Amino acid sequence: MPVAVRNLTKHWPGAERPVFSSLDIDCPAGGITIIVGPSGCGKTTLLRCLSGLETPTSGSILFGKQDVTQVDSQHRGVAMVFQNYALYPTKTVFENIAFPLRMARLDAQSIRTRVRAAAALTRMEPYLDRYPAQLSGGQRQRVGIARAIVRGPAVLLMDEPLSNLDTKLRIEMRAELGALQRQIGSTTVYVTHDQTEALALADHLIVMRDGRIEQQGAPEDIFTSPANTFVADFLGSMNLVDVTRSEDRVFVTSGAVRLDGLPKAPLSPMFRLGFRAEDVQLGPVDGEKATLPVTVRRSELMGSERLVHMECGGLALRARLKEVVRPDDRLELHIPAGALHYFDETGKRVAGAV
Ligand SMILES: Nc1ncnc2c1ncn2[C@@H]1O[C@H](COP(=O)(O)OP(=O)(O)OP(=O)(O)O)[C@@H](O)[C@H]1O
């Protein structure tokens, strides 16, 4: 069942401006929609409106064809997983998972069957008699997930479910969660500020800033064609260089940048050139490319390659390189034409630039 939001506005009483206004969102049936954006942009408020824990000021929320805007939270067929797990400390794992079923007054046999099924899916069967304090962080979050899926919700809402876990566990749980979501097939809306998580898990991605949607679509499309410099920087921290053009020469602040045979798109005298750290090359590059003179500042080992921090005419840039470079080395960076992004002076992507 698809979930949609139409013209949705939330204005907290007394606040100067709405948290978000006139939002339109479409979440595909059975898939994971990820809402990503910086802290405070309104993600949690939007999720709470979907759950029915919060009432929007205006607009509508549709679950399939049904308008649920005025429907009580308990009757929406939604379940929510919280960042802080929100488990009952005095109840066993079994009773925590069983809680929504007891509230719905299911008989003891059905409760046992359903709790066991949810525990099996989340690999918590061996721990049903334990209390939350006797579990690891990852296990606690699994209980939170089991409790959310135990009633077979049509819509599953997740608010930063992995952010209390350490990096290694977060990566493991992320993969588990993706697989589990496919198995249960509930339409899932998942909120995070972590761009890696968003790109890894999303079927449909929504990038928000200050209560506005900056871009929504397939994660690959957003990553390869960010609509503006905010999206480009937020998803994959793109290097952004202000470029001034005068006749056929282009400059980056104090250092000169060479654009061999570029750009094809009509560009204003000032524009922004974007490229990702992983697309930078030190060796010769065939064909059209941009060339930037840089000075190395710092190099961080990241397994088989290095994240190299550099400076180009006062601008800080990052490159992922296999080569060993040292502070103060002066280098020429080459960025192949296909890896270049162009934005106008307002930050908007210039269509068809490359
Ligand atoms: N109950 C409330 N009453 C008034 N203002 C609120 C309330 N809850 C949230 N806000 C405000 O709404 C704005 C959006 O908050 P929200 O929690 O939705 O952001 P977020 O994007 O989820 O951020 P984070 O990632 O930090 O959780 C913030 O400015 C916040 O202070």
The ligand as an ORCA input file, in Angstrom:
! r2SCAN-3c Opt
* xyz 0 1
  N       6.531     19.398     20.381
  C       7.141     20.434     19.786
  N       6.755     21.704     20.032
  C       7.346     22.747     19.431
  N       8.360     22.631     18.540
  C       8.814     21.406     18.260
  C       8.227     20.233     18.866
  N       8.879     19.142     18.372
  C       9.818     19.598     17.498
  N       9.783     20.950     17.429
  C      10.621     21.805     16.560
  O      10.394     21.434     15.202
  C      11.605     21.507     14.428
  C      11.837     20.196     13.704
  O      12.118     19.176     14.643
  P      12.249     17.648     14.223
  O      12.468     16.843     15.466
  O      11.128     17.271     13.340
  O      13.580     17.679     13.351
  P      14.500     16.489     12.859
  O      14.816     16.809     11.441
  O      13.883     15.192     13.138
  O      15.783     16.683     13.733
  P      16.698     15.579     14.502
  O      17.443     14.847     13.441
  O      17.581     16.451     15.349
  O      15.759     14.728     15.294
  C      12.692     21.885     15.419
  O      12.948     23.249     15.280
  C      12.106     21.574     16.768
  O      12.631     22.428     17.745
*
